[in-house]
């Protein structure tokens, strides 16, 4: 007997798209046959496809999307009726992160859908999903962030500009200089961090040198070590707190 294919768990990206719809339609019945839920299911399916997810015939259909919306209702203190009691932990997590900031959520979701539609970073070499923590804005925008950080041409220009101005390449947060520590082996070795907030990233935009800062591997990792990611200012404040 052929084993029935199971649908993959909902991702953060999909939860954010669903939560944005829920906050705009709190008092809806979320009927699986309603035009709003049907349209939302189409959007979520597009996001899932961009993430490389597949499933059975019920994969992200309107019935499943309707249930997800009702799951969110169980976390909503403004609603007089309880939603479905079942659900997963990620529903509570994204609710706590974004329910009180619907404007930011709407911006994030618009950019997720934009990236999902363009497919710009689907198969970018080197962008594995486990080499840095996923941003709270989801995996697609995390991929776009890392794609911007690894654009060879702009990184070369950034390094050349910094070297011309300062005479050496060093971490702009802690001052670490690879050449001073490792000699010739460290020549030219430094990482670039894209400073534009992940929530504002859109496919097709040009990365500017002013969007990049040079960081040592340790400082760069600390920015991405937990959600929400640190800003450069928060990183610098942490480094200097005992100085």
C-alpha positions, 0 to 999 in steps of 0.5 A, a space after each residue: 500500500 502506497 504511503 500517503 504523502 504528508 504536507 510539510 509544516 507551515 513556515 514562518 513566511 506563510 504564517 506571516 501572510 496568513 496573520 496579515 490577512 487575519 488582522 485585516 479581517 478579524 470578524 470574518 467567518 473564514 469560509 473555505 469557499 469565500 473569495 478572500 480565503 481562496 485568494 489568500 490560499 493562492 498567495 500562500 501556495 505561491 510563497 510555499 512554491 518559492 520556498 520549494 515546498 510540495 505536498 498532497 492534493 490538500 497542500 495549502 488548500 482553502 480548507 487548511 488556510 481557513 483552519 490556520 486563520 481560526 487558529 490565530 483567533 485563539 490567540 486574539 484577546 480582542 475577539 469575543 469567540 474562541 478560535 480552534 484550540 489546536 495549532 502550533 507554537 509558531 502561531 503564538 510566536 508570530 502573533 507575539 512579534 507582529 500582532 501589535 505592529 500591523 503596519 510593519 507586518 503589512 510591509 513585510 508581507 508585501 515584500 515576501 509576496 514580491 520576492 515569491 513572485 519574482 523568484 530572484 533568489 530561488 537557486 542562488 549558489 551558496 545560500 543554504 538555509 542553515 548558515 545563518 538564523 532565519 530573520 523574524 521576517 521569514 526565509 525568503 527575505 533572509 535569502 534576499 538579505 544574504 544574496 545582497 551581502 554576497 553580491 561580488 561586484 558591490 563587495 569589491 567596490 566596498 572593500 576598495 573604497 574602504 581601503 582607499 579611505 582607511 589604508 586597511 580593511 578592518 571590522 567597522 564594529 570592533 576594529 579587528 584587522 585580519 592582516 595584523 592577526 594572521 599576516 598575509 593569509 588574512 589579506 583582503 579577508 573581511 565580510 560584508 553586512 547589509 544594513 537595510 532592515 530586512 522588512 524593507 528588502 524588495 527584489 530588483 532594488 540596487 544595493 548601494 555601498 552605503 547599505 554595506 558595512 565591513 565586519 569580522 566573522 564574529 561580529 557578523 555572526 552575532 548580528 544574526 545569532 538570534 531574532 530579532 537581528 541586531 542593528 549595527 548600533 546594537 552590536 557596537 553598544 554590546 561591544 562597548 558596554 564594558 569599555 
